[in-house]
């Protein structure tokens, strides 16, 4: 998801990026939309916004803002 939205490289420069990444992975794994997410990712090579159900949408928005994408 982070790669599709173009923020994966920005995550690596966040303070305590390892812990932030681990929390993002935990939120993703505990989401009840794995099948929908997998389909969404298959259908989108790039996108500006995550799907509405994405539990990491706030983090993604902050990373996009920091990267000047928003």
C-alpha positions as CSV (number, residue, x, y, z in Angstrom):
1,X,0.0,0.0,0.0
2,X,2.7,2.5,1.0
3,X,4.6,1.7,-2.3
4,X,1.4,2.1,-4.4
5,X,0.8,5.5,-2.8
6,X,4.4,6.6,-3.2
7,X,5.2,7.1,0.4
8,X,7.3,4.0,1.3
9,X,10.6,5.8,1.0
10,X,9.3,8.7,3.2
11,X,8.4,6.2,5.9
12,X,12.1,5.4,6.3
13,X,13.0,8.9,7.4
14,X,10.4,9.3,10.1
15,X,11.7,9.4,13.6
16,X,11.6,5.9,15.1
17,X,10.7,4.6,11.7
18,X,11.1,1.0,12.7
19,X,8.4,1.2,15.4
20,X,6.1,3.3,13.1
21,X,6.5,0.7,10.4
22,X,5.8,-2.2,12.8
23,X,2.6,-0.5,14.0
24,X,1.5,0.1,10.4
25,X,2.1,-3.5,9.6
26,X,0.2,-4.6,12.7
27,X,-2.8,-2.4,11.7
28,X,-2.7,-3.8,8.3
29,X,-2.6,-7.4,9.4
30,X,-5.4,-6.9,11.9
31,X,-7.7,-5.3,9.3
32,X,-10.7,-7.3,8.2
33,X,-10.3,-6.2,4.6
34,X,-7.4,-8.3,3.4
35,X,-9.2,-9.7,0.4
36,X,-10.5,-6.3,-0.7
37,X,-7.1,-4.8,-0.1
38,X,-5.3,-7.4,-2.2
39,X,-7.8,-6.8,-5.0
40,X,-7.4,-3.0,-4.7
41,X,-3.6,-3.3,-4.9
42,X,-3.8,-5.6,-7.9
43,X,-6.0,-3.0,-9.7
44,X,-3.9,0.0,-8.8
45,X,-0.3,0.5,-9.9
46,X,-0.3,4.0,-8.4
47,X,-2.9,6.0,-6.5
48,X,-3.2,9.2,-4.6
49,X,-5.5,7.9,-1.9
50,X,-5.9,4.6,0.0
51,X,-9.2,2.8,0.0
52,X,-11.7,4.2,2.6
53,X,-11.3,1.2,4.9
54,X,-7.4,1.5,5.2
55,X,-6.4,1.6,8.8
56,X,-3.2,3.4,7.9
57,X,-4.9,6.3,6.0
58,X,-3.9,8.9,8.6
59,X,-0.3,7.8,8.5
60,X,-0.3,7.8,4.7
61,X,-1.8,11.3,4.7
62,X,0.9,12.6,7.1
63,X,3.6,11.0,4.9
64,X,2.1,12.5,1.8
65,X,2.0,15.9,3.4
66,X,5.6,15.6,4.6
67,X,6.6,14.6,1.0
68,X,4.8,17.6,-0.5
69,X,2.3,15.4,-2.2
70,X,-0.6,17.1,-0.4
